[in-house]
Amino acid sequence: MNVVSKPIKEINRIGAEPTAHDGLLAAVSCLQPLEACAKLGSGLEGLSDTEAAARLKKFGPNLVARERKATIPEEL
C-alpha cells in the first residue's frame, strides 16, 4: 500500500494555519528559563494573580481550539 505521508509538523496541526506566535514560540524555546519567562511577562512560579486576571480579561479562558478530525490516511 502506497500512502503519501505528510511532514510531522503538518500532521500535528491538522487544519491549523501558522500564526505570528509560532515565531515567538520558536525564539523563546531557545532561551534560558529566566530569559524565557521575562520575555513572556511571567516568572518561574507562573503568573501573579493580578496578571492572570488581567490576561483572562484580555484574552479569555485558556481553551484549546477545536480542530477538525484527521482522516484515516492522515492517521495512518
DSSP file (Angstrom, degrees, kcal/mol; ACC not computed):
  #  RESIDUE AA STRUCTURE BP1 BP2  ACC     N-H-->O    O-->H-N    N-H-->O    O-->H-N    TCO  KAPPA ALPHA  PHI   PSI    X-CA   Y-CA   Z-CA
    1    1 A M              0   0    0      0, 0.0     2,-0.8     0, 0.0     0, 0.0   0.000 360.0 360.0 360.0 128.0    0.0    0.0    0.0
    2    2 A N        +     0   0    0      2,-0.0     2,-0.5     0, 0.0     0, 0.0  -0.855 360.0 179.2-101.1 106.7    1.5    3.4   -1.0
    3    3 A V        -     0   0    0     -2,-0.8     2,-0.6    73,-0.1     0, 0.0  -0.930  24.5-136.8-111.1 125.2    0.5    6.0    1.4
    4    4 A V        -     0   0    0     -2,-0.5     2,-0.3     1,-0.0    -2,-0.0  -0.689  26.0-151.8 -79.3 122.6    1.7    9.6    0.9
    5    5 A S        -     0   0    0     -2,-0.6    69,-0.1    71,-0.0     3,-0.1  -0.664   2.0-138.5 -98.4 153.9    2.8   10.9    4.3
    6    6 A K        -     0   0    0     -2,-0.3     5,-0.1    68,-0.1    -1,-0.0  -0.715  36.9 -86.1-102.4 155.8    2.8   14.5    5.4
    7    7 A P    >>  -     0   0    0      0, 0.0     4,-1.9     0, 0.0     3,-0.5  -0.282  40.7-115.1 -57.6 149.2    5.6   16.1    7.4
    8    8 A I  H 3> S+     0   0    0      1,-0.2     4,-2.4     2,-0.2     5,-0.2   0.883 114.4  58.1 -55.6 -42.8    5.2   15.6   11.2
    9    9 A K  H 3> S+     0   0    0      1,-0.2     4,-0.6     2,-0.2    -1,-0.2   0.893 108.6  46.1 -55.8 -41.2    4.6   19.4   11.8
   10   10 A E  H X4 S+     0   0    0     -3,-0.5     3,-0.5     1,-0.2    -1,-0.2   0.870 110.4  52.7 -71.2 -37.0    1.7   19.3    9.4
   11   11 A I  H >< S+     0   0    0     -4,-1.9     3,-0.8     1,-0.2    -2,-0.2   0.900 106.9  52.6 -65.6 -41.0    0.2   16.2   10.9
   12   12 A N  H 3< S+     0   0    0     -4,-2.4    -1,-0.2     1,-0.3    -2,-0.2   0.675 112.5  45.7 -69.8 -16.6    0.3   17.6   14.5
   13   13 A R  T X< S-     0   0    0     -4,-0.6     3,-2.5    -3,-0.5    -1,-0.3  -0.329  78.8-177.0-123.1  50.1   -1.6   20.7   13.4
   14   14 A I  T <  S-     0   0    0     -3,-0.8    54,-0.3     1,-0.3     3,-0.1  -0.259  75.4  -3.4 -54.7 122.1   -4.4   19.4   11.3
   15   15 A G  T 3  S+     0   0    0      1,-0.2     2,-0.4    -5,-0.1    -1,-0.3   0.431 104.6 124.9  77.1  -1.6   -6.4   22.2    9.9
   16   16 A A    <   -     0   0    0     -3,-2.5    -1,-0.2    -6,-0.2    -3,-0.1  -0.730  50.7-145.2 -95.9 140.4   -4.3   24.9   11.7
   17   17 A E        -     0   0    0     -2,-0.4    -3,-0.0    -3,-0.1     0, 0.0  -0.773  30.8 -98.6 -98.0 146.2   -2.6   27.7   10.0
   18   18 A P        -     0   0    0      0, 0.0     2,-0.3     0, 0.0    -1,-0.1  -0.320  44.4-159.3 -59.9 145.9    0.7   29.1   11.1
   19   19 A T    >>  -     0   0    0      1,-0.1     3,-1.4    -3,-0.0     4,-0.5  -0.769  33.4-103.8-123.4 169.9    0.4   32.2   13.3
   20   20 A A  H >> S+     0   0    0      1,-0.3     4,-0.9    -2,-0.3     3,-0.7   0.796 118.2  64.8 -61.7 -28.4    2.7   35.0   14.3
   21   21 A H  H 3> S+     0   0    0      1,-0.2     4,-2.6     2,-0.2    -1,-0.3   0.708  84.9  73.0 -70.5 -19.2    3.0   33.4   17.7
   22   22 A D  H <> S+     0   0    0     -3,-1.4     4,-2.0     1,-0.2    -1,-0.2   0.900  97.5  48.4 -61.8 -39.8    4.8   30.4   16.1
   23   23 A G  H <X S+     0   0    0     -3,-0.7     4,-2.2    -4,-0.5    -1,-0.2   0.887 110.8  50.8 -66.0 -39.5    7.9   32.5   15.6
   24   24 A L  H  X S+     0   0    0     -4,-0.9     4,-2.9     2,-0.2     5,-0.2   0.919 109.2  50.9 -63.8 -44.0    7.7   33.7   19.2
   25   25 A L  H  X S+     0   0    0     -4,-2.6     4,-2.0     1,-0.2    -2,-0.2   0.915 110.4  49.2 -60.8 -43.2    7.4   30.2   20.5
   26   26 A A  H  X S+     0   0    0     -4,-2.0     4,-0.5     2,-0.2    -1,-0.2   0.909 113.6  46.6 -62.9 -42.0   10.5   29.1   18.5
   27   27 A A  H >< S+     0   0    0     -4,-2.2     3,-1.0     1,-0.2     4,-0.3   0.918 113.3  47.7 -67.0 -44.1   12.5   32.1   19.8
   28   28 A V  H >< S+     0   0    0     -4,-2.9     3,-1.5     1,-0.2    -1,-0.2   0.831 101.8  64.7 -67.7 -32.0   11.5   31.6   23.4
   29   29 A S  H 3< S+     0   0    0     -4,-2.0    -1,-0.2     1,-0.3    -2,-0.2   0.710  99.3  54.2 -66.2 -17.9   12.3   27.9   23.3
   30   30 A C  T << S+     0   0    0     -3,-1.0    -1,-0.3    -4,-0.5    -2,-0.2   0.521  94.7  91.3 -90.7  -6.7   16.0   28.7   22.7
   31   31 A L  S <  S-     0   0    0     -3,-1.5    -3,-0.0    -4,-0.3     0, 0.0  -0.418  84.9 -99.9 -88.9 162.0   16.2   30.9   25.8
   32   32 A Q     >  -     0   0    0     -2,-0.1     4,-2.8     1,-0.1     5,-0.2  -0.438  45.7-102.4 -69.8 154.9   17.2   30.1   29.3
   33   33 A P  H  > S+     0   0    0      0, 0.0     4,-2.5     0, 0.0     5,-0.2   0.882 120.9  46.6 -51.9 -47.3   14.2   29.7   31.7
   34   34 A L  H  > S+     0   0    0      1,-0.2     4,-2.2     2,-0.2     5,-0.1   0.903 114.6  47.9 -64.2 -39.5   14.6   33.1   33.4
   35   35 A E  H  > S+     0   0    0      2,-0.2     4,-2.4    -3,-0.2    -1,-0.2   0.909 111.7  50.1 -66.1 -41.7   15.0   34.8   30.0
   36   36 A A  H  X S+     0   0    0     -4,-2.8     4,-1.6     2,-0.2    -2,-0.2   0.925 111.4  48.1 -63.3 -45.0   12.0   33.0   28.5
   37   37 A C  H  <>S+     0   0    0     -4,-2.5     5,-3.2    -5,-0.2     4,-0.5   0.915 111.6  50.4 -61.3 -43.7    9.8   33.9   31.5
   38   38 A A  H ><5S+     0   0    0     -4,-2.2     3,-1.0     1,-0.2    -1,-0.2   0.909 109.0  51.3 -62.5 -41.9   10.9   37.6   31.3
   39   39 A K  H 3<5S+     0   0    0     -4,-2.4    -1,-0.2     1,-0.3    -2,-0.2   0.830 114.1  44.6 -64.3 -31.4   10.2   37.7   27.5
   40   40 A L  T 3<5S-     0   0    0     -4,-1.6    -1,-0.3    -5,-0.2    -2,-0.2   0.396 116.2-112.7 -94.4   2.4    6.7   36.3   28.1
   41   41 A G  T < 5S+     0   0    0     -3,-1.0    -3,-0.2    -4,-0.5     2,-0.2   0.871  82.1 102.5  71.1  36.9    6.0   38.6   31.1
   42   42 A S      < -     0   0    0     -5,-3.2     2,-0.3    -6,-0.1    -1,-0.2  -0.586  59.2-131.2-131.9-167.2    5.9   35.7   33.6
   43   43 A G    >   -     0   0    0      3,-0.2     3,-1.8    -2,-0.2    -9,-0.0  -0.891  38.0 -92.2-143.8 173.4    8.2   34.2   36.3
   44   44 A L  T 3  S+     0   0    0      1,-0.3     3,-0.1    -2,-0.3   -10,-0.0   0.796 127.1  51.2 -61.7 -27.2    9.4   30.7   37.2
   45   45 A E  T 3  S-     0   0    0      1,-0.3    -1,-0.3    -3,-0.0     2,-0.2   0.484 117.8-114.9 -86.6  -2.9    6.5   30.4   39.6
   46   46 A G    <   -     0   0    0     -3,-1.8    -1,-0.3     2,-0.0    -3,-0.2  -0.616  56.7 -21.6 101.8-164.9    4.0   31.4   36.9
   47   47 A L        -     0   0    0     -2,-0.2    -5,-0.1    -5,-0.1     2,-0.1  -0.478  64.5-114.5 -80.3 149.8    1.8   34.5   36.7
   48   48 A S     >  -     0   0    0     -2,-0.2     4,-2.8     1,-0.1     5,-0.2  -0.403  32.8-108.0 -72.1 162.0    0.8   36.5   39.6
   49   49 A D  H  > S+     0   0    0      1,-0.2     4,-2.2     2,-0.2     5,-0.2   0.894 121.5  51.1 -58.7 -39.6   -2.9   36.5   40.5
   50   50 A T  H  > S+     0   0    0      2,-0.2     4,-2.1     1,-0.2    -1,-0.2   0.927 112.4  44.6 -64.5 -45.9   -3.2   40.1   39.2
   51   51 A E  H  > S+     0   0    0      2,-0.2     4,-2.5     1,-0.2     5,-0.2   0.892 112.2  52.5 -67.5 -39.2   -1.5   39.3   35.9
   52   52 A A  H  X S+     0   0    0     -4,-2.8     4,-2.3     1,-0.2    -1,-0.2   0.915 110.6  47.7 -62.3 -42.5   -3.6   36.1   35.4
   53   53 A A  H  X S+     0   0    0     -4,-2.2     4,-2.1    -5,-0.2    -2,-0.2   0.893 111.6  50.8 -65.0 -39.7   -6.8   38.0   36.0
   54   54 A A  H  X S+     0   0    0     -4,-2.1     4,-2.2     2,-0.2    -2,-0.2   0.912 112.5  45.7 -64.8 -42.3   -5.7   40.8   33.5
   55   55 A R  H  X>S+     0   0    0     -4,-2.5     4,-3.4     2,-0.2     5,-0.6   0.868 110.0  54.4 -70.2 -35.5   -4.8   38.2   30.9
   56   56 A L  H  X5S+     0   0    0     -4,-2.3     4,-1.8    -5,-0.2    -1,-0.2   0.922 111.9  45.0 -61.2 -43.0   -8.1   36.3   31.4
   57   57 A K  H  <5S+     0   0    0     -4,-2.1    -2,-0.2     2,-0.2    -1,-0.2   0.898 119.9  40.9 -66.8 -40.6  -10.0   39.6   30.9
   58   58 A K  H  <5S+     0   0    0     -4,-2.2    -2,-0.2    -5,-0.2    -3,-0.2   0.914 132.7  18.7 -74.9 -44.8   -7.9   40.5   27.8
   59   59 A F  H  <5S-     0   0    0     -4,-3.4    -3,-0.2     1,-0.2    -2,-0.2   0.604  99.0-129.9-106.9 -15.3   -7.6   37.1   26.1
   60   60 A G     << -     0   0    0     -4,-1.8    -1,-0.2    -5,-0.6    -2,-0.1  -0.331  54.4 -21.1  87.7-177.8  -10.4   35.0   27.6
   61   61 A P        -     0   0    0      0, 0.0     2,-1.6     0, 0.0    -5,-0.0  -0.242  68.2-108.3 -67.0 153.6  -10.1   31.5   29.1
   62   62 A N        +     0   0    0      2,-0.0     2,-0.4     0, 0.0    -2,-0.1  -0.618  61.0 153.4 -84.1  83.6   -7.2   29.3   28.1
   63   63 A L        -     0   0    0     -2,-1.6     2,-0.4     0, 0.0     0, 0.0  -0.882  46.9-116.2-116.4 146.0   -9.1   26.7   26.0
   64   64 A V        -     0   0    0     -2,-0.4     2,-0.2     1,-0.1     3,-0.0  -0.657  33.4-120.3 -79.4 130.4   -7.8   24.6   23.1
   65   65 A A        -     0   0    0     -2,-0.4     2,-0.3     1,-0.1    -1,-0.1  -0.469  32.1-109.5 -68.2 140.7   -9.5   25.5   19.8
   66   66 A R        -     0   0    0     -2,-0.2     2,-0.3     1,-0.0    -1,-0.1  -0.565  35.6-157.2 -75.6 131.5  -11.3   22.5   18.4
   67   67 A E        -     0   0    0     -2,-0.3   -52,-0.1     1,-0.1     3,-0.1  -0.711  25.8 -93.6-105.9 158.7   -9.6   21.1   15.3
   68   68 A R        -     0   0    0    -54,-0.3     2,-0.2    -2,-0.3    -1,-0.1  -0.369  49.9 -97.7 -68.6 152.3  -11.1   19.1   12.5
   69   69 A K        -     0   0    0      1,-0.1    -1,-0.1   -54,-0.0     2,-0.1  -0.472  40.8-110.6 -72.2 138.6  -10.9   15.3   12.9
   70   70 A A        -     0   0    0     -2,-0.2    -1,-0.1     1,-0.1     2,-0.1  -0.383  30.5-118.8 -67.1 144.2   -8.0   13.7   11.0
   71   71 A T     >  -     0   0    0      1,-0.1     4,-2.1    -2,-0.1     5,-0.2  -0.356  30.6-102.9 -75.9 166.1   -8.9   11.5    8.0
   72   72 A I  H  > S+     0   0    0      1,-0.2     4,-2.0     2,-0.2    -1,-0.1   0.921 122.6  50.3 -60.1 -45.9   -8.0    7.8    8.1
   73   73 A P  H  4 S+     0   0    0      0, 0.0    -1,-0.2     0, 0.0    -3,-0.0   0.883 110.2  51.4 -60.9 -35.2   -5.0    8.3    5.7
   74   74 A E  H  4 S+     0   0    0      1,-0.2    -2,-0.2     2,-0.2   -68,-0.1   0.877 109.1  50.4 -67.4 -36.7   -3.8   11.2    7.9
   75   75 A E  H  <        0   0    0     -4,-2.1    -1,-0.2     1,-0.3    -3,-0.1   0.850 360.0 360.0 -68.8 -33.6   -4.0    9.0   11.0
   76   76 A L     <        0   0    0     -4,-2.0    -1,-0.3    -5,-0.2    -2,-0.2   0.497 360.0 360.0 -72.5 360.0   -2.0    6.2    9.3
